[in-house]
Amino acid sequence: MENLTISAANWLKPPDVDQKKNKTPRYLTLTYWQNNSRKLLFLCSYALLNL
């Protein structure tokens, strides 16, 4: 039972600062645009139609 409490305590710790080195916002990455191309195309066309 002691091992379970230790692992739960480690799981609840915040991540290390070293993991946050990526300073590019998620929405500006190439992979985000490739994975969400249909959604972005729809939003752009919807915005253009409403102008």
C-alpha positions in Angstrom: 0.0 0.0 0.0 2.9 2.3 0.6 4.1 2.1 -3.0 0.7 3.2 -4.2 0.7 6.3 -2.1 4.2 7.2 -3.3 3.3 6.7 -7.0 0.1 8.8 -6.5 2.1 11.6 -4.9 4.5 11.6 -7.8 1.7 11.6 -10.3 0.2 14.7 -8.7 3.5 16.7 -8.9 3.6 19.5 -11.5 5.9 18.8 -14.5 9.5 19.9 -14.5 10.3 23.3 -16.0 12.6 21.5 -18.6 9.6 20.0 -20.3 8.2 23.5 -21.2 10.9 24.5 -23.6 8.6 24.7 -26.6 7.8 28.4 -26.8 5.8 28.2 -30.0 2.0 28.5 -29.3 0.2 25.3 -30.2 -2.1 27.0 -32.7 0.9 28.2 -34.8 2.6 24.9 -35.3 2.6 23.1 -38.6 1.3 19.9 -37.2 -1.7 21.6 -35.7 -2.6 23.1 -39.1 -2.1 19.8 -40.8 -4.2 17.8 -38.3 -7.0 20.4 -38.2 -7.0 21.5 -41.9 -10.7 20.8 -42.4 -11.8 22.7 -39.3 -9.5 25.7 -40.2 -10.8 25.7 -43.8 -14.4 25.7 -42.5 -13.7 28.6 -40.1 -11.9 30.7 -42.7 -14.7 30.1 -45.3 -17.4 30.9 -42.7 -15.6 34.1 -41.7 -15.2 35.2 -45.4 -18.9 34.5 -46.1 -20.0 36.6 -43.2 -17.9 39.6 -44.1 
